[in-house]
Amino acid sequence: MTNTEQLPPAARPTRPVALITGVGRSIGIGAGIARRLAASGWDVAFTYWTPYDRRMDWGAEPGAATSIAKELAEEGARTAAIEADLTDPDAPTRIFDEAEQRLGRPVTALVLAHAESVDSGLLDTTVEAFDRHFAVNSRASWLLIREYGLRFRSAPGTATGRIVALTSDHTVGNLPYGASKGALDRITLAAAHELAHLGVTANVVNPGPVDTGWMNDDLRETLVRGTPLGRLGTPRDTAHLVEFLCSPEGLWVNGQLLKSNGGAAS
């Protein structure tokens, strides 16, 4: 498929712009969402932060951003890969500035798929780790939603804007992650009401157990046994729901926390 950036401006189809955070690895949920939206007619700006992947067990994936951008371009999407440290409160403004400058249009859909996620419980979580989880998962998400709300414009009487945030119900042994994701839920659901006058819907998606390289064999087997459909979730499963929520057909779903988890036991 032709890369639309190779076409003269007048010949390029008009595609809405999606901004997706947390697209640092090719097997991740964020990358799956980016592929699905590109295939369904969106241009895609996405963020990643290599130092986070580097300090996690799975490690950084060299060249991932370039590879993902190339895949999206093969679907006809113009792309903008933006490396951003979401612990920096100024990052959201810079991200939106760069996405708009490089893709030439404002963001229509904001998909929050980023996360700080380091296992620790009530007794062993450090203050530094707790604050970092809230800075990335809660504060950065609020600032990104706020920046989106300050910039978004739609035609009167239309509802074309979309916010979708990915959450989790982890709590035991995963305190800072679960608590900060709970705050994210409330922020996003507030946006469904506070940004309604702009023509924006906002929903939260809990994708359940998705194996993107962080599970060991014992955990994988346990989670499969607890899922009625007998398998783990995939990034494509989550991506299909996000695609629907971002589509005109998904307009009437608003202010909801949706579980896309195959019926996995909580």
N, C-alpha and C positions, 0 to 999 in steps of 0.2 A: 504494500500500500504506500502511496506517495506521502512523504513527510510534508505537511502543509506549510512548514516554514520555508520550503523550497519554492512555493508558489508566490506569484506577485500578490500584494495585499488584496487587490480587487477580486482575485480569483479564489481566495480562501473562503470556505464556508464559515458562517458565523456559529461558533460553538460557545456555550456558556463555560465559565471558568470555575473549577473546583479547587479549593485549597485543602490539602490533606496533610496533617501532621503525622510524624512518626513513621516515615517510610524509609527506614534505614537498612532493611534486609530484604532480599528478594523473596524469601519464604514467609515474610511477616504478613499480618492482617492488613496493615496499611498498604503494602504493595499490592495485595489482592484487590483491595478496594480501588486503588489507582488504575489497575488494569481493567476492571469492570466498567468504571466510569469512562475511561478513554474509549473503550469498545462501544459504549452506548452514546457517544457523541459529545463528550466533554473535553475541553482542554484542561490540563492538570498542572498546578503548582504543588510541590510537595517539599516537606522539610525532613531533615535527618540530622543526627548528631553522633558522629563517629566515636567520640570519647566515651559515650555511654555504652555502646556496643563493645568497645574495647575492654571495659572493666567488667563486663558480664561474662558468665561461663561460656557462652556461645562464641564470643569474640567478634571483632569487626569483620565485615565482608568487603575485602578490597574491591573498589570499582563498582559497588552496588548501585549507587545513585546514577552513575553513567549508564549502567546496564538497564536499570529500570526505565530511565528516560528514553532509551533507545526502543525498548519494547512499546512504550506508550506512543512514541512517534510512528511506529509501524501500524498503529491503529488509527492514524490520522490526527493525533493530538499534538498540539503545541505544548511544550513542557517547560517548566522552570524548577530545577532542583536547588533548594536553598538550605545550606547548612546553618543551623541555628541552635544556640544554647538557651533552652527555655527556662533556665534558672535566672536569666537576665530579664528584668521587667521591661526593658526597652526592646526586647526581641520581637514581640508581636507587631509593633508599628513597622519595624524594618522588614519583617516578613511580608506584610501586606504591601508596603511600598515596592519591594522588589517583584512580587508577583504581578502587580498591576503594570509596572514599567516593562517587564519582560514579555507579558502576554497581551498587553495593550487594552485590557478591559478589566472592570472591577470583578471581584469574586462574587459568584452567585451562591455557591454551596461551600460551607465550612464543615469539614469532617475532622474530628479530634480523635486521632488514633495513637497519639504519643503516650508514653508512660515512663515514669520512674518506678521500678519494681525490684526491690531487694528484700528477700524474706527475712523477717524478724518479728518477734512477739512482744507482748506487753513488758516483759522483764529485760529483754536484751536490745530493744530499739534504742539507739542513741538520739540525743537531741538533734545532732547534725543530720542524721538520716531522716528523722521525722520532718524537720524543716525542709529538706530537699524534696521529699515526696510531695509535700503540700505546695512548694514553690512550682514544681513541674506539673503535677496532676490537677491541682486546684487553681492556684493563682494564675499560672500561664493560660489555663483554659478560660478563666474569667476574662483575662486581658485580651485574649484572641476573640472571644465572643463580643466583648465591648468594642474592640476595634472594628469588627465586622459590622456591628450595629451602627456605629458612627459613620461608616462609609456607605452602607447599603442603600440603594434607591430602587424602587420599583414603580411601575406605572400605577396610578391611582386605581384602587379596586381590584388589584391583582395580588396574588400570593405566590411569588416565585422564589423567594429566598429560603434556603434550607440550612439548618444546623443539625448535625448528627454527632453525638459523642459516644465513644465506646467506654463502657464501665466494667466493673467486676463486683461480685459479692464475696470475694475473699475477705476473711477477717482473722480467723484463728491462725496464729503463726505467720501472719502477713499483715500486721497491724497498720503500719504507716501507709501501705499501698491501699488496703481496704478502706481506711478512714478517709484518705484523700480522694479516693474514687467516689465515696459517699458524698463528699462535698461537691464534687463535679456534677453528680446527679442533680443536686438541688440548684446549682447554678444554671444548668442547661434547662431544667424544667421551668425555672423563673423566666428564662428567655422566651419560652413559648407564649407567655403572657405579656411581658414587658416589651417585646419586639413585634407583637402582633400587628400594631398599627403601621409597621413598615412592610407588611406582607411577607413575614418570615415565620416558618414553622421550626420547631426545635424538638428533638426526640433523643432519648438515650437508648443505646443497644447494649445488652449484655450477651456477648457471643459464647459464653460458657467455655468449657475446656477445648482449646484449640492448640494442637501441638505444632509449635513453630520452633522447636529445637530446645525448649527449656525443660521438658519432661524426661525423667528416667523411666526405665522399663516397668518397675513396680507401680509407679504412679499411673503410667499409661494404662496398664492392665486394670487397675482399680477403677479408673474413670470410665473405661469402656464397659466394665460390668455394671456401672451405675447409670448407664445411658440406655434407654429403651431401644433405640435404633442400633445399638451394638457397635458404634464407632465413635471416634472423636470428631469434633468439628474441624472444618477446613477454612482457610481464608476466603475461599469462594463462597461458602455458606454465608458468612457475614457480609461479603461484598454484594450478594444478590439482594439482601434486605436493605442495605444502604442505598443501592441503586434504586430500588423501589421508593424509598422515602424521599430521594432527591428528584424523583420523576413527577410530572404533573399528576399521575395516577395516585401518588402518595400524599397528595395535598391534605386529605381529611384526617390523616394520622398526625396528631399534634399533642405535645405535652405528655408523651407516654414514655414509660420505661419498658422496653420490649426485650423478652428473652428469646434468643435464637440459638438454642442449645440442645436441640434434639430430645428435650424432656429430661435432661440430666438432673439427677437428684441433688438438692441443695445440701 
